[in-house]
Amino acid sequence: MKQVHVLNHTHWDREWYESFESFRFKLTEGLRYVVNRLEAGQFENFFLDGQTVVLDDYKEIVSAEEYEVLVRLIREGKIEVGPWYLLADEFLVAGEALIQNLKIGTKMARELGSKHDIGYLPDTFGHIGQMPQLLEQFGIDHAILWRGAVSDHFENEWLAPNGSSVKTFVLPLFEGYYQTFLKHQSFKEELADYLERNDPYVKSGHYLVMNGADHTFTAPDLKDRLDTIDLPIRQSLMSDYLEAVADYTPTKTIHGEQRDPSKIFILPGVLSTRTYLKRDNQLVEDEALNTLGFLDAFLGTESRNDAFREYVWKLILQNQPHDSICGCSIDAVHDEMETRTARALAAMRQFEQTQLDWHYPAPYLDETFNNQLVVISTVPYKRILPIETIIRVPKRIDVGGINIRLNGETLSFDLVRRKEKELFLRHILAEPHYEEYVEYDVVFTLPVEGAGSTVCEIELVEPAKKQDDPTNDWIENELVRLEIEDDTLTIADRVSGERHTGQHVFLSSLDAGDTYNYSPPKTDKLTKSRLVGTRIETGPVRQTLHLDYELTVPTGLDPSRLTGTDETVTLSILTKATLYQGDPLIRFETTINNTAKDHKLRVAFKTGTCDRTIADTAFDWNERMTLRDKQFDAKRNEESVMAQAPTYSFVQANDFTLIHRGLQEYEVSTYEGEDVVELTMLRAVGWLSRRDLRTRGNGAGPGFEVPGAQCLRTDTFEYALLLNRQEETETHITSFRRRPIVHQTRATNARQWFSLEGAVFSSVTGVAPNVTDIRVFNPTNESVPVRLMFEQAVQLERVTLAGEVAERIDSEFWMCPKELMTIRVTSEEK
C-alpha cells in the first residue's frame, strides 16, 4: 500500500543569480504567501528549507507583528525550520564552521519549538564522509541527500568512517528535490509518473514528494488538488515523514564521502572558481578560531562575549552557502561577500586588541616604556614558532637599537626596518594622544612547548652594525636548501641529501567551462612559466628567495571557443620562498597579476610517480587514487569524472606535503613525462553557466555572463612545502594557518596552558568561566594514544558536539579510528 507524503518547501538560496537584497524581498513575499495559504487551509504545513537564517533575513524587513505571525505558526508546528543556520558547502568550509552552523541553527530551532531531526542537504555539491558523525553528535538521526549520493534504495544507513551512522534518504531521480508538477494542469499524470519512477527505490511504502523548487512555491489551491487524487496522500512535515518510516530499518548502506556524478552533476569546478573567495573564507575562519575561540578561552572572557561570538560567526557563515562560497553567482553577490569578510575581520581584530589591552595593559600617557613582548602560541604542539612583529619605542627614549631577550638570553633577530613616525594612540578609557615613536620591524623565532604565552624582554641598546648584503645565490637553514639550477628551483633536503630539481613551476591551460565546471577546449594550449629573475634577502633568522616568473598565454578563447586566440599576453608572477631558522616549512607567497581570460593556472611540484595522495576534508584525511584515464566528453545530462579533488588545508604526494590557505583544488597529472602535484591558483571563466561544455552535458544555472569570474585582478596566495616529514603533518597544517598573537606590554608573566600529542588539533572554545572545550580528531584508520597535558590540575570529560557529557577521561587516553572528540576541561583557575 502506497502512502504519499507531500513536503511543501522552497529551496532558498540567499544569493545566486540575483543579489541577497533582491532575493530577500522575494522571500518576504513568498513567506507572506505561505502564511496566507496556511491560514486559508490550502497548505497544512510548510518546511522552510532546513535553515534558520531566513528568519533573521525576514525579521529585519517586516514589522514585529508580521514576524510574530510567522513565529506563531512555527510554534504551532505548522512550519518547521532547522537544523542548519544555512545550507553551506561541505568541502569548502572548515569542519568547525559546520559545527557552528549546526549550533546556531539547532539553537534557533529549539527556541522556536521546531522539530529539526534531519540533516537536510538536498543540493550540496557532494558530501564529506564525516557528516554522519557530526549529525549523530548533535542528536540528529536522519539525513536527506541528492547530489553525489547514489543508491538503488531510497532508505539507507549512511556510515561515517568512524562507524557513526544516520538513516538517510537518497533522492534517486535526476531532478531530485526540484518537483513543481503539483502546480501543473497535468499534475495527476505527472504524480503517477513520479511515483512509478520512484517505485524501484522506495522500500518502506512511504513516498516523499518534495513539493517545491528554487525560489518558488507550490500551487495556491494545493489541498483542493490533492483531494482529487485517488491515493492515500497527505501534506507532511519532515518530522511527520520521519515518524511514518520510523519502524522501517534500511537494508542498504552508503559509506563515507559522497561524490558520485553518475546521477546528477556534483559541479567540481567550484573548488577553484574565484579562489580569492576561498582564501578569504579560510582567513576569517582561522581568525575566528584564533580569537573568538582560543584567545577568548585563554584569557577567560568567554561568558561576556557569547553574543558577539555568535554575531561574527553568523557573518562568516553568511558567505558559506554553496552558491556563495563556490563562486558560482553573479558578480554583485561576490562583491558583497568581500564586504562581509572585511566586516568580520574588522570586528575580530578590534575584539583581539581590546582583550589584549585589558589583560596586558600598554599605557601610553606616562613616562615609562612597554618593555615586554607577550607571544601567545594558539596551537598546542611543540615546535619552532616564527614571529614577525613591530616593536614601538617612544622617540624621546630611543637610543637607536633594541635587543630581544628570553629568560636572560639575547635572541637572534632580523631587523627588517627601523622607522620614525608619529602615532595616533587611543583607548576608550584614556584620551587620544599623538606622539613620535620609532618602529622596529623584527623577525625572530621561539621554541614553544604547546599552547600558552611566552614573555620576551625588550632592551634599548645602541644601533647594531648593519649586516652585509648577501653574495650567495641560494638560501638554507638547518633542514633544507633552495637554489637555482638551469633557471628552475631545486629543493635539497639537507638531512637525507636528496635533491629535487625543476620544482615550483606554473602551468596554464585553456578553460572553456563556466563557474561550475572546468572544460578544456578541443584544441588546448598548455604553457609553462619562465624564471626571469631572482633576488636574495638573508638574516640570522629568516632567508627569502625572490622568484620572478613570466607566463605567456593566449588572451582568452577565440570566438569559436574551441581553442585560444593567437594573440598572447604575459603574466607577471612574483614569489617569495622563505625559510626560518629551525623550521622545516618552505613557505611560499605568490602574487599573480592576471590579465588573461579563459584559463586555469596551477603551481606544480614534481613528485616522482604518484599513484595515490592523501588530502583532508572536515575532520578527515582521505586517500585518493590518481586518475590517469581522463575523459572529457560527457553525454547529455551526464558529467565527466574529473581528476581534480578537494583539499581543505593540505595534500600529500609521496614525500611532498603541500599546505595552503584557500587553494582547495588539487590534481596529480603528468607533465613532460613526469608526475606533478598541482594546486589550482585561479580558474578564469566568464559565464555563470553554459550548455556547450565538453565535461557537463547540460546547463547548471542561468546562462549569465559574469566578468568578475575571469579574476582579472592581482591576488596573493600562501602555501608551504613540508619535505620528507609526513609524521609532522598534524603539527604544521594547523600552525601554518593559525598565527601567533603578539602584544607589546609590561609587567606580565609567561603562562604555559596545555600541549597535545597523538591527535590533530582543531579548536578551543570557552564555555563558561574556567570551562573550556578542546576539539581533536584522529584521521587514521588505527586507534591512537593521545596525551593532553596541562600545567594546572584539571578535570577532563568527553562531551558530544551538543555539549552532553559522555564520560570522564584521563589526560592520557585512546582515540578510535577516525574519531572526532570534544574534551571539556574544567580547572580551578586559568
MOLINVEN-V81854 format. One record per residue. N is the residue number from 0. RES is the residue in three letters. SS is DSSP state (H for helix, E for strand, C for the rest). PSI is psi in radians with two decimals (none if undefined). OMEGA is omega in whole degrees, 0 to 359 (NA if undefined). Layout:
BEGIN
{{N RES SS PSI OMEGA} {N RES SS PSI OMEGA}}
END
This chain:
BEGIN
{{0 MET C 2.15 179} {1 LYS C 2.38 167} {2 GLN E 2.12 183} {3 VAL E 2.23 178} {4 HIS E 2.12 179} {5 VAL E 1.97 179} {6 LEU E 1.83 177} {7 ASN E 2.16 183} {8 HIS E 2.97 163} {9 THR C 2.54 173} {10 HIS E 1.96 190} {11 TRP C 1.68 169} {12 ASP C 2.14 183} {13 ARG C -0.55 182} {14 GLU C 2.47 180} {15 TRP C -1.75 179} {16 TYR C -0.01 167} {17 GLU C 2.89 183} {18 SER C 2.91 177} {19 PHE H -0.83 183} {20 GLU H -0.63 177} {21 SER H -0.86 181} {22 PHE H -0.58 181} {23 ARG H -0.73 179} {24 PHE H -0.62 175} {25 LYS H -0.65 176} {26 LEU H -0.75 180} {27 THR H -0.84 179} {28 GLU H -0.65 179} {29 GLY H -0.74 180} {30 LEU H -0.59 174} {31 ARG H -0.69 177} {32 TYR H -0.79 179} {33 VAL H -0.82 180} {34 VAL H -0.78 180} {35 ASN H -0.78 182} {36 ARG H -0.57 174} {37 LEU H -0.81 182} {38 GLU H -0.43 177} {39 ALA H -0.16 179} {40 GLY C 0.03 178} {41 GLN C -0.64 169} {42 PHE C 2.29 175} {43 GLU C -0.41 181} {44 ASN C 3.02 182} {45 PHE E 2.39 179} {46 PHE E 2.10 190} {47 LEU C 0.92 166} {48 ASP C 0.35 174} {49 GLY C 0.24 183} {50 GLN E 2.77 182} {51 THR C -0.18 180} {52 VAL H -0.49 179} {53 VAL H -0.48 177} {54 LEU H -0.77 176} {55 ASP H -0.78 182} {56 ASP H -0.74 182} {57 TYR H -0.76 185} {58 LYS H -0.60 185} {59 GLU C -0.37 188} {60 ILE C 0.22 172} {61 VAL C 2.93 179} {62 SER C 2.79 177} {63 ALA H -0.65 181} {64 GLU H -0.74 180} {65 GLU H -0.69 178} {66 TYR H -0.68 181} {67 GLU H -0.50 175} {68 VAL H -0.78 178} {69 LEU H -0.78 179} {70 VAL H -0.73 179} {71 ARG H -0.73 180} {72 LEU H -0.58 175} {73 ILE H -0.81 180} {74 ARG H -0.55 179} {75 GLU C -0.07 178} {76 GLY C 0.32 178} {77 LYS C -0.38 175} {78 ILE E 2.38 177} {79 GLU E 2.47 179} {80 VAL C 2.89 176} {81 GLY C 3.06 16} {82 PRO C -0.14 184} {83 TRP E 2.66 165} {84 TYR C -0.77 173} {85 LEU C 2.88 184} {86 LEU C 1.69 185} {87 ALA E 2.77 166} {88 ASP C 2.62 184} {89 GLU C -0.44 184} {90 PHE C -0.37 186} {91 LEU C 0.05 180} {92 VAL C 2.80 181} {93 ALA C 2.61 172} {94 GLY H -0.65 179} {95 GLU H -0.55 176} {96 ALA H -0.67 176} {97 LEU H -0.66 178} {98 ILE H -0.79 177} {99 GLN H -0.67 178} {100 ASN H -0.84 179} {101 LEU H -0.65 179} {102 LYS H -0.83 182} {103 ILE H -0.76 182} {104 GLY H -0.79 180} {105 THR H -0.59 177} {106 LYS H -0.82 180} {107 MET H -0.73 180} {108 ALA H -0.75 179} {109 ARG H -0.78 182} {110 GLU H -0.49 179} {111 LEU C 0.02 178} {112 GLY C 0.38 182} {113 SER C 2.38 172} {114 LYS C 2.51 185} {115 HIS C 0.83 187} {116 ASP C 0.78 175} {117 ILE C 2.29 172} {118 GLY E 1.61 188} {119 TYR E 1.89 187} {120 LEU E 1.03 191} {121 PRO C -0.37 188} {122 ASP C 0.15 179} {123 THR C 2.54 187} {124 PHE C 1.07 185} {125 GLY C 2.92 190} {126 HIS E 2.39 178} {127 ILE C 2.64 182} {128 GLY C -0.48 185} {129 GLN C 0.06 181} {130 MET H -0.73 178} {131 PRO H -0.61 178} {132 GLN H -0.71 177} {133 LEU H -0.85 182} {134 LEU H -0.80 182} {135 GLU H -0.71 181} {136 GLN H -0.29 173} {137 PHE C 0.08 180} {138 GLY C 0.35 179} {139 ILE C 2.11 190} {140 ASP C -0.02 186} {141 HIS E 2.79 173} {142 ALA E 2.77 173} {143 ILE E 2.26 188} {144 LEU E 2.78 173} {145 TRP C -1.34 184} {146 ARG C 2.38 175} {147 GLY E -0.40 182} {148 ALA C 2.20 180} {149 VAL C 2.23 179} {150 SER C 2.66 174} {151 ASP C 0.12 172} {152 HIS C 2.57 172} {153 PHE C -0.71 182} {154 GLU E 2.19 185} {155 ASN E 2.84 160} {156 GLU E 2.27 177} {157 TRP E 2.05 187} {158 LEU E 2.14 175} {159 ALA C 2.86 181} {160 PRO C -0.43 180} {161 ASN C -0.06 181} {162 GLY C -0.15 175} {163 SER C 2.60 179} {164 SER E 2.68 174} {165 VAL E 2.54 174} {166 LYS E 2.21 191} {167 THR E 2.31 178} {168 PHE E 2.09 181} {169 VAL E 1.93 179} {170 LEU C 2.10 194} {171 PRO C -0.26 189} {172 LEU C 2.78 181} {173 PHE C -0.67 184} {174 GLU C -0.13 171} {175 GLY C -2.22 183} {176 TYR C -0.17 189} {177 TYR C 1.48 183} {178 GLN E 1.94 182} {179 THR C 0.12 192} {180 PHE H -0.34 179} {181 LEU H -0.13 173} {182 LYS H -0.22 188} {183 HIS C 2.77 176} {184 GLN C -0.57 182} {185 SER C 0.58 189} {186 PHE H -0.57 181} {187 LYS H -0.81 180} {188 GLU H -0.70 180} {189 GLU H -0.60 175} {190 LEU H -0.75 179} {191 ALA H -0.72 178} {192 ASP H -0.74 180} {193 TYR H -0.81 181} {194 LEU H -0.66 179} {195 GLU H -0.71 180} {196 ARG H -0.42 176} {197 ASN H -0.30 185} {198 ASP C -0.79 183} {199 PRO C -0.29 188} {200 TYR C -0.65 187} {201 VAL C 2.09 183} {202 LYS C -0.31 184} {203 SER C -0.23 186} {204 GLY C -0.07 181} {205 HIS E 1.97 184} {206 TYR E 2.35 182} {207 LEU E 2.10 174} {208 VAL E 1.94 179} {209 MET E 1.58 191} {210 ASN E 1.43 181} {211 GLY E -3.10 182} {212 ALA E -3.03 183} {213 ASP E 2.11 172} {214 HIS C 0.65 177} {215 THR E 2.75 185} {216 PHE C 2.78 189} {217 THR C -3.11 187} {218 ALA C 2.47 181} {219 PRO C -0.44 181} {220 ASP C 0.72 187} {221 LEU H -0.84 182} {222 LYS H -0.76 180} {223 ASP H -0.69 180} {224 ARG H -0.82 182} {225 LEU H -0.54 180} {226 ASP H -0.33 181} {227 THR C -0.03 184} {228 ILE C 2.24 183} {229 ASP C 1.09 178} {230 LEU C 2.70 170} {231 PRO C 1.85 185} {232 ILE E 2.44 182} {233 ARG E 2.71 171} {234 GLN E 2.18 185} {235 SER C 2.46 166} {236 LEU C 2.92 178} {237 MET H -0.67 179} {238 SER H -0.59 176} {239 ASP H -0.75 181} {240 TYR H -0.73 179} {241 LEU H -0.68 178} {242 GLU H -0.67 182} {243 ALA H -0.58 182} {244 VAL C 0.22 185} {245 ALA C -0.59 184} {246 ASP C -0.09 180} {247 TYR C 2.22 178} {248 THR C 2.07 181} {249 PRO C 2.54 177} {250 THR C -0.04 181} {251 LYS C 2.47 180} {252 THR E 2.34 169} {253 ILE E 2.59 191} {254 HIS E 2.26 165} {255 GLY C -2.44 185} {256 GLU C 2.44 181} {257 GLN E 1.79 181} {258 ARG C 0.70 182} {259 ASP E 2.07 182} {260 PRO C 0.18 189} {261 SER C -0.37 179} {262 LYS C -0.81 185} {263 ILE C 2.65 183} {264 PHE C 2.41 171} {265 ILE C -0.10 168} {266 LEU C 1.01 188} {267 PRO H -0.28 179} {268 GLY H -0.30 180} {269 VAL H -0.27 178} {270 LEU H -0.43 184} {271 SER C 0.15 175} {272 THR E 2.29 180} {273 ARG C 1.14 183} {274 THR H -0.40 178} {275 TYR H -0.52 177} {276 LEU H -0.68 179} {277 LYS H -0.77 177} {278 ARG H -0.84 182} {279 ASP H -0.66 178} {280 ASN H -0.78 180} {281 GLN H -0.55 177} {282 LEU H -0.82 182} {283 VAL H -0.59 174} {284 GLU H -0.82 181} {285 ASP H -0.73 179} {286 GLU H -0.66 178} {287 ALA H -0.75 180} {288 LEU H -0.57 180} {289 ASN H -0.78 189} {290 THR H -0.98 179} {291 LEU H -0.45 179} {292 GLY H -1.42 189} {293 PHE H -0.97 187} {294 LEU H -0.74 179} {295 ASP H -0.75 180} {296 ALA H -0.72 182} {297 PHE H -0.66 181} {298 LEU H -0.15 176} {299 GLY C 0.57 183} {300 THR C 0.29 191} {301 GLU H -0.72 189} {302 SER H -0.55 182} {303 ARG H -0.13 185} {304 ASN H 0.26 182} {305 ASP H -0.83 184} {306 ALA H -0.68 179} {307 PHE H -0.75 179} {308 ARG H -0.77 180} {309 GLU H -0.69 179} {310 TYR H -0.82 183} {311 VAL H -0.72 178} {312 TRP H -0.66 176} {313 LYS H -0.72 179} {314 LEU H -0.76 178} {315 ILE H -0.80 182} {316 LEU H -0.52 181} {317 GLN C -0.20 173} {318 ASN C 0.07 190} {319 GLN C -0.01 170} {320 PRO E 2.65 190} {321 HIS H -0.61 180} {322 ASP H -0.24 179} {323 SER H -1.15 184} {324 ILE H -0.45 179} {325 CYS C -0.24 176} {326 GLY C 0.26 188} {327 CYS C 0.73 177} {328 SER C 3.13 176} {329 ILE C 2.81 185} {330 ASP H -0.63 182} {331 ALA H -0.62 178} {332 VAL H -0.81 185} {333 HIS H -0.45 171} {334 ASP H -0.75 179} {335 GLU H -0.57 176} {336 MET H -0.72 179} {337 GLU H -0.59 176} {338 THR H -0.73 178} {339 ARG H -0.73 178} {340 THR H -0.81 180} {341 ALA H -0.70 179} {342 ARG H -0.79 181} {343 ALA H -0.76 180} {344 LEU H -0.74 180} {345 ALA H -0.73 180} {346 ALA H -0.77 183} {347 MET H -0.60 180} {348 ARG H -0.65 176} {349 GLN H -0.67 175} {350 PHE H -0.84 180} {351 GLU H -0.83 182} {352 GLN H -0.72 181} {353 THR H -0.79 180} {354 GLN H -0.72 179} {355 LEU H -0.71 180} {356 ASP H -0.64 180} {357 TRP H -0.71 186} {358 HIS H -0.42 178} {359 TYR C 1.38 187} {360 PRO C 2.53 177} {361 ALA C 1.21 183} {362 PRO C 2.63 183} {363 TYR C 0.06 183} {364 LEU C 0.05 176} {365 ASP C -3.06 186} {366 GLU C -0.05 182} {367 THR C 3.10 188} {368 PHE C 2.36 177} {369 ASN C 1.63 194} {370 ASN C 0.35 177} {371 GLN E 2.68 175} {372 LEU E 2.00 177} {373 VAL E 2.24 180} {374 VAL E 2.09 183} {375 ILE E 2.04 174} {376 SER E 2.13 185} {377 THR C 0.12 180} {378 VAL C 2.31 191} {379 PRO C 0.59 180} {380 TYR C 2.58 173} {381 LYS C 2.24 184} {382 ARG E 3.06 171} {383 ILE E 2.22 186} {384 LEU E 1.94 175} {385 PRO E 2.41 180} {386 ILE E 2.27 170} {387 GLU E 2.10 185} {388 THR E 3.04 177} {389 ILE E 2.22 175} {390 ILE E 2.26 184} {391 ARG E 2.28 180} {392 VAL E 2.24 176} {393 PRO E 2.33 184} {394 LYS C -0.52 184} {395 ARG C -0.35 180} {396 ILE C -0.05 183} {397 ASP C 2.44 178} {398 VAL C 0.19 172} {399 GLY E -0.23 181} {400 GLY E 3.01 178} {401 ILE E 2.78 165} {402 ASN E 2.65 174} {403 ILE E 2.18 185} {404 ARG E 2.48 177} {405 LEU E 2.08 180} {406 ASN C 0.71 177} {407 GLY C -0.15 181} {408 GLU E 2.44 178} {409 THR E 2.26 179} {410 LEU C 2.52 169} {411 SER C 2.46 175} {412 PHE C 2.76 174} {413 ASP E 2.24 172} {414 LEU E 1.82 184} {415 VAL E -0.63 185} {416 ARG E 2.49 170} {417 ARG E 2.21 185} {418 LYS E 2.36 174} {419 GLU E 2.34 181} {420 LYS E 2.74 174} {421 GLU E 2.30 179} {422 LEU E 2.53 173} {423 PHE E 1.91 185} {424 LEU E 2.38 181} {425 ARG E 2.61 175} {426 HIS E 2.54 187} {427 ILE C -0.32 180} {428 LEU C 0.19 177} {429 ALA E 2.60 182} {430 GLU E 2.55 178} {431 PRO E 2.65 189} {432 HIS E 2.40 173} {433 TYR E 2.37 177} {434 GLU E 2.63 177} {435 GLU E 2.24 180} {436 TYR E 2.83 168} {437 VAL E 2.21 179} {438 GLU E 2.28 175} {439 TYR E 1.93 173} {440 ASP E 2.06 187} {441 VAL E 2.70 176} {442 VAL E 2.24 176} {443 PHE E 3.02 178} {444 THR E 2.65 177} {445 LEU E 2.40 169} {446 PRO E 2.23 179} {447 VAL E 2.62 181} {448 GLU C -0.22 182} {449 GLY C -2.48 180} {450 ALA E 2.33 180} {451 GLY E -2.97 184} {452 SER E 2.50 173} {453 THR E 2.44 181} {454 VAL E 2.15 176} {455 CYS E 2.58 177} {456 GLU E 2.45 178} {457 ILE E 2.14 182} {458 GLU E 2.31 178} {459 LEU E 2.20 184} {460 VAL E 2.96 174} {461 GLU E 2.66 183} {462 PRO C 2.46 179} {463 ALA C 2.78 177} {464 LYS C 2.36 181} {465 LYS C 2.37 180} {466 GLN C 2.57 177} {467 ASP C 2.57 175} {468 ASP C 2.53 182} {469 PRO C 2.56 177} {470 THR C -0.20 180} {471 ASN C 2.87 178} {472 ASP C 0.52 178} {473 TRP E 2.84 174} {474 ILE E 2.70 179} {475 GLU E 2.76 164} {476 ASN C -2.82 184} {477 GLU C -0.30 191} {478 LEU C -0.64 184} {479 VAL E 2.83 179} {480 ARG E 2.40 177} {481 LEU E 2.27 179} {482 GLU E 2.88 181} {483 ILE E 2.20 175} {484 GLU E 2.26 179} {485 ASP C 0.74 177} {486 ASP C 0.47 173} {487 THR E 2.90 183} {488 LEU E 2.29 172} {489 THR E 2.31 179} {490 ILE E 2.12 181} {491 ALA E 2.30 174} {492 ASP E 1.93 185} {493 ARG C -0.26 178} {494 VAL C -0.86 182} {495 SER C -0.37 184} {496 GLY C -0.03 181} {497 GLU C 2.52 178} {498 ARG E 2.34 181} {499 HIS E 1.89 185} {500 THR E 2.86 175} {501 GLY E 0.63 185} {502 GLN E 2.80 172} {503 HIS C 1.17 175} {504 VAL E 2.70 179} {505 PHE E 2.33 180} {506 LEU E 2.43 177} {507 SER E 2.37 172} {508 SER E 2.87 183} {509 LEU E 2.71 179} {510 ASP C 1.96 177} {511 ALA C 0.43 182} {512 GLY C -2.68 179} {513 ASP C -2.92 185} {514 THR C -0.27 183} {515 TYR C -0.58 188} {516 ASN C 2.36 167} {517 TYR C 2.45 179} {518 SER C 1.88 180} {519 PRO C 2.51 176} {520 PRO C 2.94 181} {521 LYS C -0.72 178} {522 THR C 1.75 184} {523 ASP C 2.85 175} {524 LYS C 1.95 181} {525 LEU C 2.24 180} {526 THR E 2.69 183} {527 LYS E 2.52 181} {528 SER C 2.76 173} {529 ARG E 2.34 175} {530 LEU E 2.04 187} {531 VAL E -0.09 180} {532 GLY E 2.59 177} {533 THR E 2.74 177} {534 ARG E 2.53 184} {535 ILE E 2.38 166} {536 GLU E 2.21 180} {537 THR E 2.59 172} {538 GLY C 3.12 180} {539 PRO C -0.33 184} {540 VAL C -0.77 186} {541 ARG E 2.42 175} {542 GLN E 2.36 183} {543 THR E 2.32 175} {544 LEU E 1.99 178} {545 HIS E 2.22 182} {546 LEU E 2.07 180} {547 ASP E 2.08 182} {548 TYR E 2.68 167} {549 GLU E 2.51 181} {550 LEU E 2.00 182} {551 THR E 2.13 187} {552 VAL E 2.81 172} {553 PRO E 2.64 178} {554 THR C -0.34 180} {555 GLY C -2.86 175} {556 LEU E 2.66 174} {557 ASP C 3.03 185} {558 PRO C -0.46 179} {559 SER C -0.31 185} {560 ARG C 0.30 180} {561 LEU C -0.22 178} {562 THR C -3.10 180} {563 GLY E 2.92 177} {564 THR C 2.74 172} {565 ASP C -0.49 178} {566 GLU C 2.43 182} {567 THR E 2.90 175} {568 VAL E 2.58 181} {569 THR E 2.11 179} {570 LEU E 2.49 174} {571 SER E 2.19 180} {572 ILE E 2.07 183} {573 LEU E 2.16 182} {574 THR E 2.42 169} {575 LYS E 2.05 176} {576 ALA E 2.14 191} {577 THR E 2.41 173} {578 LEU E 2.46 174} {579 TYR E 2.61 179} {580 GLN C 2.13 175} {581 GLY C 0.03 184} {582 ASP C 2.21 183} {583 PRO C -0.23 183} {584 LEU C 2.34 167} {585 ILE E 1.99 187} {586 ARG E 2.25 180} {587 PHE E 2.40 171} {588 GLU E 2.01 187} {589 THR E 2.26 177} {590 THR E 2.20 183} {591 ILE E 2.19 171} {592 ASN E 1.68 185} {593 ASN C 2.09 178} {594 THR C 0.22 180} {595 ALA C 2.63 177} {596 LYS C 2.83 168} {597 ASP C 0.88 177} {598 HIS E 2.90 181} {599 LYS E 2.12 185} {600 LEU E 2.25 180} {601 ARG E 2.70 168} {602 VAL E 2.34 190} {603 ALA E 2.50 175} {604 PHE E 2.29 176} {605 LYS E 2.33 185} {606 THR C -0.14 197} {607 GLY C 3.01 183} {608 THR C 2.17 187} {609 CYS C 1.81 182} {610 ASP C -0.18 179} {611 ARG E 2.59 176} {612 THR E 2.90 172} {613 ILE E 2.25 178} {614 ALA E 2.73 187} {615 ASP E 2.61 163} {616 THR E -3.01 186} {617 ALA C 2.03 175} {618 PHE C 0.54 180} {619 ASP E 2.66 169} {620 TRP E 2.24 188} {621 ASN E 2.31 173} {622 GLU E 2.30 180} {623 ARG E 2.39 178} {624 MET E 2.50 181} {625 THR C 2.25 177} {626 LEU C 1.99 182} {627 ARG C -0.66 184} {628 ASP C 1.63 185} {629 LYS C 2.09 180} {630 GLN C 2.16 187} {631 PHE C -0.19 187} {632 ASP C 1.80 183} {633 ALA C 2.57 175} {634 LYS C 3.02 180} {635 ARG C 2.36 179} {636 ASN C 0.38 174} {637 GLU C 2.85 181} {638 GLU E 2.37 179} {639 SER C 2.53 171} {640 VAL C 2.13 189} {641 MET C 2.68 178} {642 ALA C -0.29 180} {643 GLN C 2.48 183} {644 ALA E 2.78 182} {645 PRO E 2.58 170} {646 THR C 2.29 177} {647 TYR C -0.76 182} {648 SER C -0.26 180} {649 PHE E 2.84 169} {650 VAL E 2.37 176} {651 GLN E 2.23 176} {652 ALA E 1.84 187} {653 ASN C -2.14 183} {654 ASP C -0.01 185} {655 PHE E 2.17 171} {656 THR E 1.96 178} {657 LEU E 2.19 180} {658 ILE E 2.52 188} {659 HIS E 2.94 166} {660 ARG C 1.87 170} {661 GLY C 0.06 176} {662 LEU C 1.39 199} {663 GLN C 0.27 173} {664 GLU E 2.32 176} {665 TYR E 2.90 180} {666 GLU E 2.50 166} {667 VAL E 2.15 179} {668 SER E 3.06 180} {669 THR E 2.19 180} {670 TYR E 2.19 181} {671 GLU C 0.71 174} {672 GLY C 0.05 181} {673 GLU E 2.54 177} {674 ASP E 2.41 174} {675 VAL E 2.59 170} {676 VAL E 2.29 186} {677 GLU E 2.39 166} {678 LEU E 2.23 179} {679 THR E 2.16 182} {680 MET E -0.58 172} {681 LEU E 2.69 176} {682 ARG E 1.91 187} {683 ALA E 1.98 178} {684 VAL C 2.84 186} {685 GLY C 0.14 184} {686 TRP E 2.39 174} {687 LEU C -0.87 176} {688 SER C 2.59 173} {689 ARG C 2.83 180} {690 ARG C 0.13 185} {691 ASP C 0.44 181} {692 LEU C 2.58 172} {693 ARG C -0.61 190} {694 THR C -0.07 178} {695 ARG E 2.20 189} {696 GLY C 0.64 174} {697 ASN C 3.11 176} {698 GLY C 2.92 177} {699 ALA C 0.04 181} {700 GLY C -3.03 179} {701 PRO C 2.54 181} {702 GLY C 1.05 182} {703 PHE C 2.51 169} {704 GLU E 2.41 178} {705 VAL C 1.44 184} {706 PRO H -0.47 179} {707 GLY H -0.44 179} {708 ALA H -0.16 172} {709 GLN H -0.21 176} {710 CYS C 0.79 176} {711 LEU C 1.41 187} {712 ARG C 3.05 177} {713 THR E 2.19 180} {714 ASP E 2.65 179} {715 THR E 2.36 181} {716 PHE E 2.57 180} {717 GLU E 2.39 176} {718 TYR E 2.96 185} {719 ALA E 2.77 178} {720 LEU E 2.25 172} {721 LEU E 2.06 189} {722 LEU E 2.20 174} {723 ASN C 0.49 182} {724 ARG C 0.91 182} {725 GLN H -0.54 182} {726 GLU H -0.23 178} {727 GLU H 0.12 185} {728 THR H -0.81 185} {729 GLU H -0.56 178} {730 THR H -0.83 192} {731 HIS H -0.48 180} {732 ILE H -0.49 178} {733 THR H -0.82 186} {734 SER H -0.45 177} {735 PHE C -0.58 187} {736 ARG C -0.33 182} {737 ARG C 1.76 185} {738 ARG C 2.63 170} {739 PRO C 2.64 178} {740 ILE E 2.16 187} {741 VAL E 2.38 183} {742 HIS E 2.33 178} {743 GLN E 2.26 188} {744 THR E -2.78 176} {745 ARG C 2.71 170} {746 ALA C 0.84 176} {747 THR C 2.94 183} {748 ASN C 2.68 177} {749 ALA C 2.69 177} {750 ARG E 1.94 172} {751 GLN E 2.34 182} {752 TRP E -1.18 179} {753 PHE E 2.84 176} {754 SER E 2.78 187} {755 LEU E 2.43 173} {756 GLU E 2.38 169} {757 GLY C -0.28 181} {758 ALA C 2.90 177} {759 VAL E 2.19 179} {760 PHE E 2.40 178} {761 SER E -0.92 186} {762 SER E 2.86 169} {763 VAL E 2.35 178} {764 THR E 2.25 173} {765 GLY E 2.34 182} {766 VAL E -0.78 180} {767 ALA E 2.96 177} {768 PRO C 2.18 179} {769 ASN C 0.28 177} {770 VAL E 2.18 185} {771 THR E 2.48 172} {772 ASP E 2.26 175} {773 ILE E 2.23 183} {774 ARG E 2.31 179} {775 VAL E 2.88 175} {776 PHE E 2.75 178} {777 ASN C 1.88 184} {778 PRO C -0.01 186} {779 THR C 2.97 177} {780 ASN C 0.23 179} {781 GLU C 2.66 170} {782 SER C 2.47 184} {783 VAL E 2.52 173} {784 PRO E 2.46 183} {785 VAL E 2.44 174} {786 ARG E 2.21 178} {787 LEU E 1.85 191} {788 MET E 2.30 181} {789 PHE E 2.69 177} {790 GLU C -0.40 181} {791 GLN C 2.91 178} {792 ALA C 2.32 181} {793 VAL E 2.81 171} {794 GLN E 2.30 183} {795 LEU E 2.37 176} {796 GLU E 2.47 171} {797 ARG E 2.25 181} {798 VAL E 2.77 176} {799 THR C 3.01 177} {800 LEU C -0.39 176} {801 ALA C -0.03 177} {802 GLY C 0.13 180} {803 GLU C 2.31 182} {804 VAL E 2.25 180} {805 ALA E -0.75 182} {806 GLU E 2.77 170} {807 ARG E 2.53 177} {808 ILE E 2.83 175} {809 ASP C 3.06 181} {810 SER C -0.29 172} {811 GLU E 2.18 185} {812 PHE E 2.99 179} {813 TRP E 2.51 173} {814 MET E 2.38 179} {815 CYS C 2.85 178} {816 PRO C 2.34 175} {817 LYS C 0.43 184} {818 GLU C 2.42 171} {819 LEU E 2.20 186} {820 MET E 2.35 173} {821 THR E 2.20 183} {822 ILE E 2.10 178} {823 ARG E 2.17 184} {824 VAL E 2.13 176} {825 THR E 2.18 182} {826 SER E 2.80 179} {827 GLU C -0.65 176} {828 GLU C 2.71 182} {829 LYS C none NA}}
END
